[in-house]
Amino acid sequence: MSAGSVPGAVEIVEVSPRDGLQNDRIALDTATKVGLITRCLDAGTKRIEVCSFVNPERVPQMADAEAVLDALPERDDVTYVGLVLNRRGFERAAKTRLQEINVVIVSTDSFGRKNQGATIEDALNTATEIAALAADAGMRTSAVLTTSFGCPFEGEVPQRVLVEIAERVAGTAIAELALADTIGVASPLDVKERLAAIRAAIGDSLRLRCHFHNTRNTGVANAWAAVECGVTSLDASLGGIGGCPFAPNATGNIPTEDVAYMLRRAGIETGLSLDKLAEAVGWLEGLLDRRVPGLYAKAGPFPTTRPQSPG
């Protein structure tokens, strides 16, 4: 795809309040989580994964999902998203004012059993059942396909597995499928080949999103490869925080501010304020008591003028 054929706008789905915080050693209270979400909204975020309805014993950082949602500002122009793994989680989500749920489908049985106690077939059946229930409740459903580029327990994930899963998801009540590089092993070529294979199989019957982790420092390059393939929605996390608690040696997501900068320099609109994102990163580092992986907030904006030579 030529540089002139990339999309004019890309949606960045902010995942720091959920995927970013779920694996952190510091557990933030409800008010602080709401403060994080509010700062993301102030920076222009329009779609944001704010919580997950999972077993609080397994992921204690997400135990206050309902309280977070109750405290969020009412915004007609913003979509709040919550992660749901099973029927029980959906029943909790359905009692809130959530507009969208994100269900999980696995691409290997081994990771599925570790992550949610489910095989590929189990996860597919659960996801499609929950999506139908959500549609009846007036909620949109997206799905994330974990370990789309490699599994920590089974290694390479055959491309045909992703195609077969996408074919089964297309035509259900699931509106969007996110390919997730859960352990950060993809290369830009992997991204292009897998997206092309899925598109060849299902056409435009299902919207595709991508979710990259930066474990091996290829995440932002992979995001660009996805954009070159026509993907118009990318998950990212403020500062690059996060990682799957059930993936060995997991590290963070691609940083929202770094991706937004890259896209802006390429002439692609995101609707996000780089200045406000950088301010939010500084605030977040103070809370977490450490530097975060993202680089834009450290380096600052591209200078608009040349410094004058002395004398």
C-alpha positions as CSV (number, residue, x, y, z in Angstrom):
1,M,0.0,0.0,0.0
2,S,1.4,3.4,-1.0
3,A,1.9,6.2,1.6
4,G,-1.0,8.1,-0.1
5,S,-3.5,5.3,0.6
6,V,-3.3,5.3,4.4
7,P,-6.5,6.3,6.1
8,G,-7.0,10.0,6.9
9,A,-8.0,9.3,10.5
10,V,-7.3,6.5,13.0
11,E,-9.2,5.9,16.2
12,I,-7.0,5.2,19.3
13,V,-8.8,3.2,21.9
14,E,-7.4,4.0,25.3
15,V,-6.8,0.9,27.4
16,S,-4.7,2.2,30.3
17,P,-7.5,2.1,32.9
18,R,-8.0,-1.6,32.3
19,D,-5.1,-3.3,30.4
20,G,-2.7,-0.7,31.7
21,L,-3.5,-1.1,35.4
22,Q,-4.5,-4.7,35.7
23,N,-1.0,-6.0,36.0
24,D,0.5,-3.1,38.0
25,R,2.1,-3.6,41.4
26,I,0.4,-0.5,42.7
27,A,-3.4,-0.8,43.1
28,L,-5.1,2.6,42.5
29,D,-8.3,3.5,44.3
30,T,-11.5,4.3,42.5
31,A,-11.2,8.0,42.6
32,T,-7.6,7.9,41.1
33,K,-8.8,5.6,38.3
34,V,-11.5,8.1,37.5
35,G,-8.9,10.8,37.5
36,L,-6.9,8.8,35.0
37,I,-9.9,8.3,32.7
38,T,-10.8,12.0,33.0
39,R,-7.4,13.1,31.9
40,C,-7.6,10.8,28.9
41,L,-11.0,12.3,28.0
42,D,-9.6,15.8,28.4
43,A,-6.9,14.8,25.9
44,G,-9.6,13.9,23.3
45,T,-10.2,10.2,23.8
46,K,-13.6,9.1,22.5
47,R,-13.4,5.4,23.2
48,I,-11.9,4.0,26.3
49,E,-11.7,0.6,28.1
50,V,-12.4,1.6,31.6
51,C,-12.8,-1.6,33.6
52,S,-13.2,-5.4,33.5
53,F,-15.8,-7.6,35.0
54,V,-13.5,-10.5,36.1
55,N,-12.9,-12.5,39.2
56,P,-11.5,-10.0,41.7
57,E,-9.5,-12.8,43.3
58,R,-7.5,-13.3,40.1
59,V,-7.3,-9.6,39.1
60,P,-7.8,-7.5,42.3
61,Q,-6.9,-4.3,40.5
62,M,-10.2,-4.5,38.7
63,A,-12.5,-5.3,41.6
64,D,-14.2,-1.9,41.6
65,A,-15.6,-1.9,38.0
66,E,-19.1,-0.8,39.0
67,A,-17.9,1.9,41.3
68,V,-15.6,3.3,38.5
69,L,-18.5,3.4,36.0
70,D,-20.8,5.1,38.5
71,A,-18.3,7.9,39.0
72,L,-17.5,8.6,35.4
73,P,-18.8,11.7,33.7
74,E,-21.9,11.4,31.4
75,R,-20.6,12.0,27.9
76,D,-22.7,11.5,24.8
77,D,-19.6,11.6,22.6
78,V,-17.6,9.0,24.5
79,T,-17.9,5.2,24.5
80,Y,-17.0,3.4,27.7
81,V,-15.9,-0.2,27.2
82,G,-15.7,-3.0,29.8
83,L,-14.0,-6.4,29.4
84,V,-16.1,-9.5,29.9
85,L,-14.9,-13.1,30.0
86,N,-18.0,-15.1,30.8
87,R,-21.8,-15.0,31.4
88,R,-21.4,-13.9,35.0
89,G,-19.2,-11.0,34.0
90,F,-21.8,-10.0,31.4
91,E,-24.6,-10.0,33.9
92,R,-22.6,-7.6,36.1
93,A,-21.8,-5.4,33.1
94,A,-25.5,-5.3,31.9
95,K,-26.5,-3.7,35.2
96,T,-24.3,-0.7,34.5
97,R,-24.5,2.2,32.0
98,L,-21.7,0.6,29.9
99,Q,-22.2,1.1,26.1
100,E,-19.8,-1.6,24.9
101,I,-18.3,-4.9,26.1
102,N,-15.1,-6.5,24.9
103,V,-15.1,-10.3,24.9
104,V,-12.1,-12.5,24.7
105,I,-11.5,-15.2,22.1
106,V,-8.3,-17.3,22.3
107,S,-6.2,-18.6,19.4
108,T,-4.6,-21.5,21.3
109,D,-6.1,-23.9,23.9
110,S,-3.0,-23.6,26.2
111,F,-3.3,-19.9,26.6
112,G,-7.0,-20.0,26.8
113,R,-6.9,-22.4,29.8
114,K,-4.3,-20.2,31.6
115,N,-6.1,-16.9,30.8
116,Q,-9.8,-17.8,31.3
117,G,-10.1,-21.6,31.8
118,A,-11.4,-22.1,28.2
119,T,-10.4,-23.8,25.0
120,I,-10.7,-22.0,21.6
121,E,-14.1,-23.7,21.1
122,D,-15.3,-22.8,24.6
123,A,-14.2,-19.1,24.1
124,L,-15.9,-18.8,20.7
125,N,-19.2,-20.2,22.0
126,T,-19.1,-18.0,25.1
127,A,-18.2,-14.9,23.1
128,T,-21.0,-15.4,20.5
129,E,-23.5,-16.2,23.2
130,I,-22.6,-13.0,25.2
131,A,-22.7,-10.9,22.1
132,A,-26.2,-12.0,21.3
133,L,-27.3,-11.1,24.9
134,A,-25.5,-7.8,24.7
135,A,-27.3,-7.0,21.4
136,D,-30.6,-7.6,23.1
137,A,-29.6,-5.3,25.9
138,G,-28.6,-2.5,23.4
139,M,-24.9,-2.9,23.9
140,R,-22.2,-3.2,21.3
141,T,-19.7,-6.1,21.4
142,S,-16.2,-6.2,20.2
143,A,-13.9,-9.2,20.6
144,V,-10.1,-9.4,21.2
145,L,-8.3,-12.5,19.7
146,T,-5.4,-13.1,22.1
147,T,-2.0,-14.4,21.0
148,S,-2.8,-13.7,17.4
149,F,0.9,-13.7,16.5
150,G,2.4,-16.2,18.9
151,C,1.6,-18.1,22.1
152,P,3.9,-18.4,25.1
153,F,3.0,-22.0,25.6
154,E,2.5,-23.3,22.0
155,G,4.8,-21.0,20.0
156,E,3.8,-20.1,16.5
157,V,0.1,-19.7,15.9
158,P,-0.8,-20.8,12.3
159,Q,-2.3,-18.1,10.2
160,R,-5.2,-20.5,9.2
161,V,-6.3,-20.6,12.8
162,L,-6.9,-16.8,12.8
163,V,-8.7,-17.0,9.5
164,E,-11.0,-19.8,10.7
165,I,-11.8,-17.9,13.9
166,A,-12.5,-14.7,11.9
167,E,-14.8,-16.6,9.6
168,R,-16.8,-17.9,12.5
169,V,-17.0,-14.5,14.2
170,A,-18.2,-12.7,11.0
171,G,-21.9,-12.7,10.8
172,T,-22.4,-13.0,14.6
173,A,-23.5,-10.1,16.9
174,I,-19.8,-9.3,17.3
175,A,-19.1,-6.0,15.5
176,E,-15.3,-5.8,15.6
177,L,-12.4,-8.2,16.0
178,A,-9.1,-7.0,17.5
179,L,-6.0,-9.0,16.7
180,A,-3.8,-8.9,19.8
181,D,-0.1,-9.5,20.0
182,T,-0.4,-10.5,23.6
183,I,3.3,-11.4,24.1
184,G,4.8,-8.9,21.7
185,V,6.4,-11.2,19.1
186,A,5.0,-9.8,15.9
187,S,6.9,-8.1,13.1
188,P,5.4,-5.7,10.6
189,L,5.5,-8.4,7.9
190,D,3.5,-10.8,10.2
191,V,0.9,-8.0,10.7
192,K,0.5,-7.4,7.0
193,E,0.3,-11.1,6.1
194,R,-2.3,-12.0,8.7
195,L,-4.5,-9.0,8.1
196,A,-4.4,-9.7,4.3
197,A,-5.3,-13.3,4.9
198,I,-8.3,-12.4,7.1
199,R,-9.5,-9.8,4.7
200,A,-9.3,-12.2,1.8
201,A,-11.4,-14.6,3.7
202,I,-14.1,-12.3,5.2
203,G,-13.9,-9.1,3.1
204,D,-15.4,-6.2,4.9
205,S,-18.0,-8.2,6.9
206,L,-16.2,-7.5,10.1
207,R,-14.3,-4.4,11.4
208,L,-10.7,-5.1,12.4
209,R,-8.8,-3.5,15.2
210,C,-5.2,-4.2,16.4
211,H,-3.8,-4.4,19.9
212,F,0.0,-4.5,20.1
213,H,2.3,-5.0,23.0
214,N,5.8,-3.5,22.9
215,T,7.6,-6.4,24.6
216,R,10.3,-6.6,22.0
217,N,10.2,-3.0,20.9
218,T,8.2,-3.7,17.7
219,G,4.8,-2.5,18.8
220,V,4.8,0.9,17.2
221,A,6.2,-0.4,13.9
222,N,3.5,-3.0,13.9
223,A,0.9,-0.3,14.5
224,W,2.1,1.5,11.4
225,A,2.0,-1.8,9.4
226,A,-1.7,-2.2,10.4
227,V,-2.5,1.4,9.4
228,E,-0.9,0.7,6.0
229,C,-3.3,-2.2,5.7
230,G,-6.2,0.0,6.2
231,V,-6.9,-0.6,9.9
232,T,-8.5,2.5,11.4
233,S,-8.7,1.5,15.1
234,L,-5.7,0.8,17.4
235,D,-5.5,0.0,21.1
236,A,-2.9,1.9,23.1
237,S,-2.1,2.7,26.7
238,L,-1.1,6.0,28.2
239,G,2.7,5.9,28.9
240,G,2.8,2.4,27.5
241,I,1.9,0.8,30.8
242,G,0.3,-2.6,31.1
243,G,0.5,-6.2,30.1
244,C,-1.3,-9.5,30.4
245,P,-1.0,-10.9,33.9
246,F,-1.2,-14.5,32.5
247,A,1.5,-14.1,29.9
248,P,5.1,-14.8,31.1
249,N,7.5,-11.8,31.0
250,A,4.6,-9.5,29.9
251,T,5.5,-5.9,29.4
252,G,3.5,-2.9,28.3
253,N,1.2,-1.8,25.5
254,I,2.2,0.6,22.8
255,P,2.2,4.2,24.3
256,T,-0.8,6.3,23.3
257,E,1.2,9.5,23.0
258,D,3.9,7.8,20.9
259,V,1.4,6.4,18.4
260,A,-0.5,9.7,18.3
261,Y,2.7,11.5,17.5
262,M,3.7,9.1,14.8
263,L,0.3,9.3,13.1
264,R,0.2,13.1,13.4
265,R,3.6,13.4,11.7
266,A,2.2,11.2,8.9
267,G,-0.8,13.5,8.5
268,I,-3.3,11.1,10.0
269,E,-5.8,12.6,12.4
270,T,-6.5,11.0,15.8
271,G,-8.3,13.8,17.6
272,L,-5.9,13.7,20.5
273,S,-3.9,16.5,22.1
274,L,-0.2,15.6,22.4
275,D,0.3,18.3,25.0
276,K,-2.5,17.0,27.3
277,L,-1.3,13.4,26.8
278,A,2.2,14.4,27.9
279,E,0.8,16.2,31.0
280,A,-1.2,13.1,31.8
281,V,1.9,10.9,31.5
282,G,3.7,13.1,34.0
283,W,0.8,12.8,36.4
284,L,0.7,9.0,36.0
285,E,4.4,8.6,36.7
286,G,3.9,10.4,40.0
287,L,1.2,8.0,40.9
288,L,3.1,4.9,40.0
289,D,6.4,6.2,41.4
290,R,8.4,5.3,38.3
291,R,9.1,6.3,34.7
292,V,6.8,4.8,32.2
293,P,8.1,3.3,28.9
294,G,6.6,5.9,26.5
295,L,9.1,8.3,24.9
296,Y,7.1,11.2,23.5
297,A,6.5,12.8,27.0
298,K,10.3,12.6,27.7
299,A,11.4,14.0,24.3
300,G,8.7,16.6,23.8
301,P,7.3,17.9,20.5
302,F,9.1,18.3,17.3
303,P,10.8,21.8,17.5
304,T,9.1,24.3,15.2
305,T,12.1,26.7,15.0
306,R,15.9,26.3,14.8
307,P,17.8,27.6,17.8
308,Q,20.0,30.6,16.8
309,S,23.7,30.2,16.6
310,P,25.6,32.1,19.3
311,G,27.1,35.4,18.2
